[in-house]
Amino acid sequence: MPQLPVISGKAFLKFLQNIGFIVVRINGSHYRLKHPDGRVTTIPVHKNQDLPKGLLRKIIREDLGLDLNRFMELWNKHK
């Protein structure tokens, strides 16, 4: 299993926008994003703090519907 990178909320938000997600609404520091195919997720952007590993893993698996290897491919292309 690949090692998850340390990602800030801002960096993850930019990554999601690059793969087609659109910001639907912002409630405080939480950004709600939706993909044209129907997937939705919420990303907390608290200044430049890193996302907790468990939350990042949950978003990748459940909200994005990606396995970790595919996510790492997309993330490395984005960087």
C-alpha positions in Angstrom: 0.0 0.0 0.0 1.5 3.4 -0.9 2.3 6.0 1.7 -0.1 8.9 1.7 1.5 12.3 1.2 1.0 15.1 3.7 -1.4 17.5 2.0 -2.8 20.8 3.1 -6.5 21.6 2.6 -5.7 24.3 0.1 -3.4 22.0 -2.0 -6.1 19.2 -2.0 -8.7 21.7 -3.0 -6.6 22.7 -6.1 -6.0 19.1 -6.9 -9.7 18.3 -6.8 -10.5 21.3 -9.1 -7.8 20.0 -11.5 -9.6 16.6 -11.8 -13.0 18.2 -12.5 -14.6 19.0 -9.2 -16.4 22.4 -8.9 -16.9 24.4 -5.7 -20.6 24.4 -5.0 -20.7 26.3 -1.8 -18.5 27.4 1.1 -19.7 27.3 4.7 -17.0 28.9 6.9 -13.8 27.0 6.2 -15.5 24.0 4.6 -15.6 23.7 0.9 -18.3 21.6 -0.7 -17.3 20.2 -4.1 -19.2 18.3 -6.8 -18.1 16.5 -9.9 -20.2 16.4 -13.0 -20.6 12.6 -12.6 -22.4 13.2 -9.2 -19.6 12.6 -6.7 -19.5 15.1 -3.8 -17.1 15.8 -1.0 -16.4 18.4 1.7 -12.8 19.6 2.3 -11.9 21.6 5.5 -9.5 24.4 4.6 -8.1 25.7 7.9 -5.4 28.2 7.0 -2.6 26.1 5.7 -3.0 23.1 8.1 -2.5 19.6 6.8 -5.5 17.2 6.5 -5.5 14.4 9.0 -4.4 11.1 7.3 -7.7 9.3 8.3 -9.8 12.0 6.8 -7.7 12.1 3.6 -8.0 8.3 3.3 -11.8 8.5 3.8 -12.2 11.2 1.2 -10.1 9.3 -1.4 -11.8 5.9 -0.9 -15.5 6.8 -0.2 -16.1 10.3 -1.7 -13.8 10.1 -4.7 -14.2 6.4 -5.3 -10.5 5.9 -6.0 -8.0 3.3 -4.7 -4.8 4.6 -3.2 -2.6 3.6 -6.2 -4.8 5.5 -8.6 -4.9 8.5 -6.3 -1.1 8.6 -6.1 -0.8 8.5 -9.9 -3.1 11.5 -10.2 -1.5 13.3 -7.4 2.0 12.8 -8.8 0.8 14.2 -12.2 -0.7 17.2 -10.5 2.5 18.1 -8.6 
